[in-house]
Amino acid sequence: SQKNISKILRRHQIDLGLLLSIWPETYSFTLTELMQAGIPAVVTDLGAQSERVTRTGMGWTVNAKKPEVEIRKIIRSVLRSPVTMRRMQKISVSIPPAQGQIQQIKNLYI
């Protein structure tokens, strides 16, 4: 269940999610789970993942063609100054349960 995923992420001390798609994604349940758990994500600048991270402030967007350099900079920055990461972890993102998410996706296409 969704509650279990947040618990698992916390138990394993996951601090940052990397969702490095090489093509545009329409929606990401993984990004949703990270957001619900208060875990910022690094996503590529393609599609809905980038739009959601930019809109919510729950992470960073990197260039899909060459993400390595930007990812290194983000990780170094977070290690030097964890304040940014803690601020992102406190952002409250209201996301409906799975059935509500499915309905939202249907509404986009129907």
Secondary structure, 3 states (H helix, E strand, C coil): CHHHHHHHHHHCCCCCEEECCCCCECCCHHHHHHHHCCCCEEEECCHHHHHHHHHHCCEEEECCCCHHHHHHHHHHHHHHCCHHHHHHHCCCCCCCCHHHHHHHHHHHHC
